[in-house]
Each structure stands twice: as structure tokens, then as C-alpha cells.
Amino acid sequence: MNALIKTVAYTFIALCIADTFATNHVEMQTIIFFGLLLAVVYELSKVNKLEEKIK
């Protein structure tokens, strides 16, 4: 359930940013794509740091 909440939050944030800065649908899709990609990289880095602490 926690992952679902994070996914919805990250998607909403990316959509708000894209809606603010995009002038057409291609820019909006690109901003959303890279925004969600950054969210995934951020979450993976948190997991890697946690795994390093455990070892």
C-alpha cells in the first residue's frame, strides 16, 4: 500500500510540473517520463543505501 501511495504522489507531482512548463503534448509526455524516471532512480538509490547499511 505504501508503494501505491508513493506512485500516485510521484505521478501527481510529475503531472503538475509538466502541466506548468509544457506548451504541447510532446513536451508534457517528455517531462512526465523524465520526472518518473528520476523518481525511480531516487527510490532505487534509497534501497541501495539501505542495503549497504545492512551489510
Helices and strands as residue ranges (DSSP letters): H 2-21, H 25-54
